[in-house]
């Protein structure tokens, strides 16, 4: 399945940063129970790849991917851990080439017209838009739509429960990602029922 098809099906992508594998699995279970089954685990901690492996094993029906991928060799590590998609905060020629042969659905990021054009030349027309709010948010995406009619975006970075649906309403947005459905206080306290409730609200 292409990354665009995955995103269209999911619509909302929780972006997880895991420092404790057991709690990461519990968090993933709470999110999936709430109806959010496409999960991005960022490569921002040393536990990330082990967490991907544990989540994929515990939740075989979940669509688990790796985010914050910035080096070509990380594609193989992500795939070996059980990821089925990869996300980058940007795109370089080396990453573009590695993504093609990685066996993973790949979502690179672009936030300027030149970056979007370069990504499209490398064959990528489904792009992350990060950091969304800092890069112009809804206004920027609205301006991109008539210029890059073949490009679809997944904005992340600063989205919240009170505005993510505004992004999803844009014709060139296929999904939105973030952490608003798993606030730090709920995760810290292990309030998985609270996370599930917020996930259900996001999924609805």
N, C-alpha and C positions, 0 to 999 in steps of 0.2 A: 504494500500500500504506500502511496506517495505521502509525503509530509503534509501536502495540502489536504488530501482526503482525511488523514488522521485528525488534522486541526478542525476541519469542517464537522467531523463527527463529534469531537470533544467539546469545542467551543470555549471552554474555560480550562486553563492549564495551571494547576498549582506548581509553584516554583519552590522546591524544598532545599534547605541547607541543613545537612544532617551532621551532628557532632557525636551522636550516640546511636548506634545501629539499632538497638532494641526499640528505642523511642521513635526512631525513624520508621520502623516497620509499623508500630502502633499508629503513628501519624498517617502513614499511607493507608492503613486499614480504615481509619476514620474518614479520610477523604473519599475513598472508594465507596464506603457505605453511604456516603452522602451523595453519590452519583457522579463523582469526578474521578474517572479511571485513567486519564492520561496524565502521568506524573513526571515532572522534570526534577532530577536531583543534580544540584550544581556541584561542579568540581572545585569547591571553595574550601573543602576540608579534607584531611587525610583519610577520613572514613567514607568518603563519597562512593567510591567504586564498590567497596564491600557492602555498603547500604543498598546500592542498586542490585547487587547480587541477591541480598537477603530479601528485598522487596519483591523482586521478580519471582523468587522461589515461593514466598509466602502468598503472593497474589498473582497466580498465573494468568488471570483474565485481565489484569491491569496492563496498560501500555506504558512501559517505563523507559525513560530516556535520560541522557546525561546533558547537563547544561554547563555553560562557562567553559566550553571546549575551545582552546586557543592554540593547540599544537597538533600537527598532523598525526603524530604517533598516538595521540589520545583517542582517535577513532577506534583503533584495534583494542585498546584497553577497555573502552566503553562496550564494544561488541562482546568481548570476552566475558564481561561482567553480566551480560544479559540484556543490555540496552537494545532498543529497537529504533530509537531516534537520537539525534544529537543536535545540540543548539550552541551557537557561538554568539558572542557579543559584537562580532564584526566579521570581516571576510578578507582573507589574503589569497593570493594566487596559489600558494602551497596548500592552504586549507581547501580551496575550491577543487583542486586536483585530487586531494586525498579523499574528500567527501564523495566524489564520483565513484571511487572503487571501494568504498568502505563497507558496503552492505547495509548501511544505516540510512534511514530517511533523515535528511539533513536540512536544518533551518538556520542559515546564517543571518546576520543582522546588517541592516543598512539604514542610515538616517539622513543622508544627503542625496540630492539628485545624482551626483557623480557616483556615489556608492551604489545606488540602485541600478544605474546604467552598467557599472562594472559587473555587478552580480548577475544581471541579465545576460551580459556577454558570456559569462562563465556558465550559463545555463540554469541559473537559479531565479525563479519568478515567484517563489513564496518566501517571504523574508520576515524576520523578527524586526520590530521597530523599537530599539532600546538605546538609551533610556527615554522612554516615551514622553513623559511630561517635560523633561528638560530639553527635549528635541523639538518641542512645538505641539505635542499632543494632537488633539482632534483637528486643530487648524492645519497643521502640517499634513496630516493624512488626507484631509479634504482636498488640499492643493495638489497632492500626488495623484489623486484618482483620475482626473482627466488626462494627465500627462503620461502616466504609466498604467494604462487600462488593463494590461495583461498581468500586472503584479498584485499579489495579495499579501496582506500584512498580518502579523500577530504582535500587537503592541504589548510591551511589558515595561515596568519601571514607574511606580507611583500610582498605579490604578487602585481604586478602592471600591467598596461595596456600593457607594452612592453614584459612581460614574462609569463602571465598566460596561454597563449595558449601552451607554451612549456610544462607546467605541464599537461594540458589536453591531450597532445599527448602521455603521458606515458600510457602503457597498464594497469597499476594498479591504475590509477587515474580516478574516475568517475565524479568528479566535483571539482570546485575550489571556494573558498570563499574569501571575502575581502571587502575593502572599496574604491578601486581605481575608481569605477564608480560613486562615490558620494564624491568628495573631499570636505574638510572642507570649503573652500572659497565659493563654490557654495551653499552648504547647509546653511551657515551663511547668505548669501545674498538672499536666497530664489530663486535662479536661477534654477527653476525646469525644464525649457526647456533644460538648460545645462546638468542637471543630466540625463534627458531622452535621450539626444544625446549620452552621454557616455554609458548609459545602452544599447542603440541600438548597439553601437560598440562592447560591451562585448557580447551581445546576438548573434551577427553575427558570 
